[in-house]
Amino acid sequence: MDVIETKTKAIEQKGTMNRVWIFRFLVLVAAVLLLVSWFQPWWAIDIEGFGENMVQIRPWGLEMEQRMGGFAIFLKGADMPAWFAPSMWVFLGLCMLALLVGAFVKSINLRLGKIKMSLSQFLVGGVGLAYLAAGIVMAVYASTRMKAMMDVPLVGTAIIDLGDPLIANVYSRLTPGYYLIYVVAIMLLLTAIFRDKIIRESNTGI
């Protein structure tokens, strides 16, 4: 009987570890998608007759093509403060660290008011919420600043007129990198919420 029980426990533990690695794989996939999103522009404008992606908003700030020429006057003062880009790279580093720890940390239970969760759920879900917040803040920033400075909507068409020949249609758009933010956030939140169901083991200390 002892031999059978030992073999049964070994099989159960192996099955649990396989499910743990499924959870870790899901976190890894979300982390990779986060990085893909991070290194793509989140918003861009195309200027008719000048080119595509003339102005881009990336996670670490605003970038402008030199081909903007005289239209660049509209973006005077639009640059983010000097501390913004370094702080956003720190934000990325903290997100990656939190996902790494969240994927491998052993079960440590936390209680936030009436909400009980593991440290792993807190870290993975927290990154999802933080990245979602970053995307929302970017959209609000782009919408308000570009509307005020260039009278360009977040998504749509506008005409910039500085006098001939600086008259052109401007097309603004959110890019695939921006929409990927929501894919990453939803994936991380669902992975955190259903962590225990994915692992299906509460007594392994994993």
C-alpha positions in Angstrom: 0.0 0.0 0.0 2.8 2.4 0.9 4.4 1.8 -2.6 1.1 2.5 -4.3 0.5 5.6 -2.3 4.0 6.8 -3.0 3.5 6.2 -6.8 0.1 8.0 -6.7 1.5 11.0 -4.9 4.4 11.1 -7.4 2.0 11.1 -10.3 -0.1 13.8 -8.7 2.9 16.0 -8.0 4.1 15.5 -11.6 0.7 16.5 -12.9 0.7 19.5 -10.7 4.1 20.6 -11.9 3.0 20.2 -15.5 0.1 22.6 -14.8 2.4 25.0 -13.0 4.5 25.1 -16.1 1.4 25.8 -18.2 0.8 28.8 -15.9 4.4 29.9 -16.3 4.1 29.5 -20.1 1.0 31.8 -20.2 2.9 34.4 -18.2 5.9 34.1 -20.6 3.7 34.5 -23.6 2.1 37.6 -22.1 5.5 39.0 -21.3 6.7 38.5 -24.9 3.6 40.2 -26.2 4.1 43.1 -23.8 7.6 43.6 -25.2 6.4 43.4 -28.7 3.8 46.1 -27.9 6.4 48.2 -26.1 8.8 48.4 -29.0 6.1 49.5 -31.4 4.6 52.9 -31.7 1.2 53.3 -30.0 -0.1 56.3 -32.0 1.0 57.9 -35.3 0.0 60.5 -37.9 0.5 60.4 -41.6 0.8 63.7 -43.5 -0.4 63.6 -47.1 2.5 64.5 -49.4 5.1 64.1 -46.7 4.9 60.5 -45.6 3.7 58.0 -43.0 4.5 57.9 -39.3 5.6 61.5 -39.3 4.8 61.8 -35.6 4.7 58.8 -33.3 4.0 58.3 -29.6 5.9 55.5 -28.1 5.8 54.3 -24.5 8.8 56.5 -23.7 7.7 59.7 -25.4 7.0 61.4 -28.7 9.2 61.0 -31.8 9.0 63.2 -34.9 10.5 62.7 -38.4 12.8 65.4 -39.7 10.7 65.5 -42.8 8.0 67.3 -40.8 9.7 70.6 -41.9 7.6 73.6 -41.2 4.8 71.5 -39.7 7.1 70.9 -36.7 6.1 74.3 -35.3 2.9 72.7 -34.2 4.7 70.3 -31.9 6.9 72.9 -30.2 6.7 72.1 -26.4 5.0 68.8 -27.0 8.1 66.8 -25.8 7.8 65.0 -22.5 10.1 66.1 -19.5 13.6 64.7 -19.4 12.7 62.4 -16.6 9.8 60.7 -18.4 11.7 58.4 -20.8 14.0 56.9 -18.0 11.1 56.5 -15.7 9.2 54.5 -18.4 12.2 52.2 -18.9 12.2 51.7 -15.2 8.5 50.9 -15.4 9.2 48.2 -18.1 12.0 46.7 -16.0 9.7 46.5 -12.9 7.0 44.9 -15.0 9.3 42.2 -16.3 10.7 41.6 -12.8 7.2 41.3 -11.4 6.2 38.8 -14.1 9.4 36.8 -13.5 8.8 36.6 -9.7 5.0 36.1 -10.2 5.7 33.1 -12.4 8.1 31.3 -10.1 7.3 32.5 -6.6 6.0 29.9 -4.2 2.5 30.4 -2.7 2.4 33.3 -0.4 -1.1 34.5 0.5 -2.0 38.1 0.7 -5.2 39.9 1.9 -6.2 43.2 0.6 -9.3 44.1 2.6 -11.8 41.4 1.8 -9.9 40.2 -1.2 -7.6 37.2 -0.7 -5.0 36.3 -3.3 -1.5 34.8 -3.7 1.6 36.9 -4.2 1.8 35.4 -7.7 -1.7 36.6 -8.6 -1.0 40.0 -7.2 2.2 40.5 -9.2 0.9 39.1 -12.5 -2.5 40.8 -12.3 -0.8 44.0 -11.1 1.3 44.2 -14.2 -1.8 43.7 -16.3 -3.6 46.6 -14.6 -0.5 48.8 -14.7 0.0 48.2 -18.4 -3.7 48.8 -19.1 -3.4 52.1 -17.2 -0.4 53.1 -19.3 -2.4 52.6 -22.4 -5.3 54.6 -21.2 -3.1 57.5 -20.0 -1.3 57.5 -23.4 -4.6 57.8 -25.3 -5.8 60.6 -23.1 -2.5 62.4 -23.4 -2.4 62.1 -27.2 -6.0 63.1 -27.5 -5.7 66.3 -25.5 -2.3 67.4 -26.5 -2.6 66.8 -30.3 -6.1 68.3 -30.3 -4.8 71.4 -28.5 -1.5 71.8 -30.5 -2.4 70.6 -34.0 -6.2 70.3 -33.9 -5.7 66.7 -34.8 -8.1 64.1 -33.3 -6.9 60.9 -31.7 -8.3 58.9 -34.6 -9.4 60.6 -37.8 -8.6 63.3 -40.4 -7.7 66.9 -40.1 -6.3 69.7 -42.3 -3.2 71.6 -41.3 -2.8 75.0 -43.0 0.3 77.1 -42.6 -0.2 78.7 -46.0 0.9 77.3 -49.3 2.8 75.0 -49.7 2.3 73.9 -46.0 -1.3 72.7 -46.5 -2.0 69.0 -46.0 -4.4 66.4 -44.8 -3.3 64.7 -41.6 -4.5 61.1 -40.8 -4.1 60.1 -37.1 -4.5 56.5 -35.9 -3.9 54.1 -33.1 -1.4 51.4 -34.1 -1.5 47.6 -33.7 1.1 48.1 -30.9 -1.5 50.1 -28.9 -4.3 47.6 -29.3 -1.9 44.9 -28.2 -1.8 46.6 -24.8 -5.3 45.4 -24.2 -4.5 41.9 -25.3 -1.6 41.7 -22.9 -3.6 43.3 -20.0 -6.6 40.9 -20.5 -4.3 37.9 -20.8 -2.4 38.8 -17.6 -5.6 39.5 -15.6 -7.3 36.3 -16.7 -4.1 34.3 -16.0 -3.9 35.8 -12.5 -7.6 35.3 -11.7 -7.6 31.7 -12.9 -4.1 30.8 -11.6 -5.4 28.4 -8.9 -7.7 26.7 -11.4 -4.9 26.3 -13.9 -2.6 24.8 -11.3 -5.5 23.0 -9.5 -3.5 22.4 -6.3 -3.5 24.3 -3.1 -1.3 22.2 -0.9 1.9 21.9 -2.9 3.4 25.2 -1.7 4.0 26.2 -5.4 
